[in-house]
Structures are given as structure tokens and as C-alpha cells.
Amino acid sequence: MESQEPANDSLSAGDGAGTFAPAGADRGVPTVSVRGITKHFGTIQALRGVDLDIYPSEIVGLVGDNGAGKSTLVNIISGGVQPNAGTISVEGKKVSFSSSLEARRLGIETVYQDLALAPDLSVWANIFLGREKPVKGPLGRLGWLDRKAMANQAQADLERTRIRIDSVNALAGRLSGGQRQAIAVGRAVAWGSKVVLMDEPTAALGVEQQERVGELVATVAAQGVPVLLISHNLPQVHKLAHRVVVLFQGQVVANLRSDESSVDEVVSWITGAALGTRRP
Amino acid sequence: MRVKLPSAFSPPGTATAPAVSVAPAAERPAWLGVVDRIGDFWIVGVLGLMVLIFGLLNTQLFTKGAWLSISNFSVEYLLLAVGQLFVILTGGIDLSDGAILGFTGMVSGAVMQSMLSSHAGDVLTTSVGFVVAMALGALIGFVNGFLITRLKLPPFIVTLGSLTAVGAAPSLINGGTEVSNLPPQIGNIGISAIGGWIYTTFLIAIVAAVVFGLFLHRTRFGLRTYAIGSNGLSARRAGINVDRHLVWVYTISGFLAGLAGMMVMANFSVANPLAGQNDELDAIAAVVIGGASLFGGRGHMLGTVVGTMIISLLVTGLVLVNVNGAWTEVATGVIIVAAVTVDQVRLRLAER
């Protein structure tokens, strides 16, 4: 498959890739800026110099066929995989991290496809897992938890993101898929993240709950936190995202404003049909 | 239906995360609310019912003698079950705690015997005996945890190995015979009862259950113990050092098994090389009867204490109603399966 690929030159999408800056210079510094990211696994070249900018309040859709490099790119931005070359900047500052925990400390939160919730723990415990609050004083040094404070703050955090949960004491495993998704997103936002990466957020959800997640994503972005949305659901991505970035064989081949493009156009870039035949 | 083996059978960290399932929002019948409210504590009612039935069959159950017998019997199982609960909550299992009990008792007994023969003081000897048993138990637990996390071996296999190896070790000490030359303090702990009603050993076991219960249900360590068993991958992603945590959990189990070794020794005033044999199964049974899931993430200390009391009551109760002792094992087996069945049905109803 790799050998059949056209030469790199023919893949460059000219005005379509990298240089795209929606709404011009007034958008200021991108929240996350990725430059020249390459990654290979053995002889397989997964990414070949990817540039990507995500601006405040922006919802960016990342699409591409299986094996186009979406997961690899997301894993690199979220710290799970280290690139062979290239840089990542957060709010203009170059950063490097060797684990998803370090990426999180820099404000890059990921909502994983499996949501990474512990079903046997309460909502508040899930939100605070790994960052638990002990009580003050000597008991706190032994790890005695301030459960009430965490429950209250979890409630407030979820309300701020307009997520309605009956009780933050409910077990996460007892909630509906949409509510669980909401908690995973709420957790990401609650920890003051600068950008939220969402991997296939609606893959496991029904139609109505997909709508809810869509609203949730819009709410998060409206609060200034940009969202990078990775999904196979093209109509949904196209509807939700301000901008759709298409990966094809490890490169960004198109960078389309949703209001200026159609789903069909996105599809033609994903399949490679648009390469050489059309320009966006 | 998705079949998933408890992670005790797979190396740590390789268990797959639970799939996201979407429960349809349907109307719940009102009677399900009652199921919710009974919650995890229905097993307390089972214990009460058993007391009532055995009591009606033989009123001697309500005598001091019967209570002392039941509470005394429960001591070693309670201590082992407390440690076992921590392990099971992480999705693991500790098959070696009974063997650790026997081994630590024998080593401690041998050490005390040789101290006495070189004219060390009784109190000093007793203290050293306790420290030796608990430290040695903790060390074996640490080795269990180390092998499980560093070599990525399944807890079932590692602790099965410990059970076999450590379980054989007591017969290599003191020629495989009882150590009976112990300081008098040891025996005194076993026979002294506060107000005539509470054996010191029982008090120690209950204090251990309360302290470790608070540790489990109120501290960060406890919360993370649940998190690891509930979804190990998300615990790792949340930045929890899962391996280090697991090592601690197995160390706690070994430590409590060492303490249990001293309690058994106190009860009989000798260190017996056969002590603790098969105890791990009763400890696991108590934890499971108490509502814990072998998949991890679910269970609580009160349930474990009640589960232990159910097993102890069964042994004494069946003796009181003149039933052959072999029936105890039969009844325990039935109760294990029945308790898990009821729990599963209850959970399925709760999810409706």
C-alpha cells in the first residue's frame, strides 16, 4: 500500500493545507499549533509532516480513512505517542511531553473513545480521580479525602458546562451513555484544559444522545476551549465543526471551512478522489 | 453476551476496558426502588435471619459460650478477609494468605523459642514475635505484588506459587513439629476476654477491620483501590501509579496474614505448622458472600465482616443443631453460590 502512493509533491494540496487561517489574523495565537510532525512505525510512515492549528473557541473536525494517520496524530498531541520529528506549541510556547499525564498538565485533555470512566465509582470520584482532594491537617496527609468538597465542586463544574446529572454521588456505570460522555467531557473541561481532544465521541450513542453530545461540544467551544473532534460520522463532523481537516496517507490534504464546503467534498478528499482533479 | 474473565486470571493492565453500553431510558416499576434502597446491605439481613433460625432450633445460640465460640472462630478469617478484600477490589486474588499465616506463625514461634532459650525477657520476646510475623507476612505479600506487577504475571498464578512454596515451608521449621515453648503473654492474649465477652484477639481483628475499613472507604488509597479494579486503564490514564499501588495492596494482605498467624498462635498457645491451611478459600468466600465482585471494583468492608460472621455462625450453628461437621462445608458452598446469584440478580434489577 505504501509503495503505491504517489510522490509527496502530488499530495500537497496547495492552498488547501497548512496555510489556511480562518478569519485572518484577528484570531491571534493558536491554542495548539502542530508543525512538521512525522512519525513512522518501523517501515510504515504514519505521518509525513503534518501542520495543524487550533484556535480558541474553534471546533475542528479531523477526518480521514482508516490508516490515514488520525489516531497517530491524536495520540501524539495527547502525549501517548512521541513523534520522530516536528513540534507542538501550546499558546505559542513550544512544549514537549513524554506521557499523556504531562500533556494533561499542559492543558491538553483527551476524551477517549471508551471515556476512561470507572463504572463502580461515583461521578465526583471519576472527575477527581488522580487529583483527589484531601482534607486539611494531619488526616489529610494520610490521604483522608474531603469527599463533600469534591462532590460540591464536581456539581458546580458540571453545572458550569450545563451538564445535568441527578446526583454526583451516582455511580458512573449506572448512567446512560450520553450522560457518561457528558461526564468525561465535563471532567476534561473542569480541569481547566486549554484544548479538548475527542476521539469518536458519538460512536456508541443513539441518535438523540448524539445530538446532546453535539450541544455539549458547542457549549465547550463557546467557553473558549477549542475542541478537536475525530470521527467517522462525516455529516455530524461537518455540521458541528467550524473547520474540517482531512488526512490522507499521513498528510493534511484539505482544510475546509464547513460553511464553504459540502459533505461530498470532504468525502472526495478522504478517498483521494479530489487529489489532482479538483482544488478546494 | 460478553464473557469476561476476572483480571486475576490475566496479567495486570491487560484487561480490556468495559464497553460503553447505552441503557435505554425506560420506566422503572416502583418496586425496584425497594431493591435500590436495600442496596448492598441485604446480606446483613441474611445474617440476622440465620441467627433467628439457628436460635429457634437451639436457644443455646444466645448464650455467652456460643458467642465466644463464634467470635473466636471468626478472628483468623476476618483478618485474612480484610486483606483479601483489598486484593479482590483491584480485580486480583491472593491464594497465599493462609499459607503466609502458617509460615509466619512458625517462623515467629521458632524465633521466640530461641529467644526464650537464650533467656530473653517475655515481653521483649512477645514483641519481637509480633514484629517478625507481621514483617515477614508483609515481605511475602510485597514479593507477590512485585512479581505480579514487574513480571506482568496473573495474580492467580503468582499467589498459587506462593501458596505452594510458602505452604510447604512450615514443615522445614522446628522439624515440622509444633512450637510450644512460647512466652506466657501469647497464650494470655488468646484466652483473655474483655468483660468476659470480647476476646482480645477478636477485638484486635475488629479494630483491624475498622481501621482498614476507614482506610478503604475514606482515603485516597482506598478510592484508587476501587478505581484500579473498576477500570485499570482509566486509572493509569488518570496518572495513578497502578503497579506501585498493587504492590502495596498485596503487602497489606500479607501483613494481615502475619497478624492472623499470631492470633491463631495465641488461640492455641502453640505455633502449628498446619495452621492456616485452606484458610484462603474461606477468606475469599467471606469477601464474595459480603458482596464483592471478583472482577474488581465492587465490595465493601461491612459486607466482608458480615460474610465472615456468616461463615463463623454456620460452623457453630450447625454444631449446636447437631449436624455433622461436613455439612458446614456443604452449606458454605451453597451460600457462596446463592449470595453471588442474589447479588447478580439484584444488580441486574438495579440497572433496569
Interface residues (C-beta under 8 A of the other chain):
Chain A: S100 L101 R104 Y112 D114 L115 A116 L117 A118 P119 D120 L121 A125 L129 G130 R131 E132 P134 L142 G143 W144 L145 R147 G173 R174 S176 G177 G178 R180 A204 L205 G206 Q209
Chain B: A17 P18 A19 V20 S21 V22 A23 A25 R218 T219 R220 F221 L223 R224 Y226 A227 G229 S230 N231 L233 S234 A235 R237 A238 G239 I240 G297 R298 A350 E351
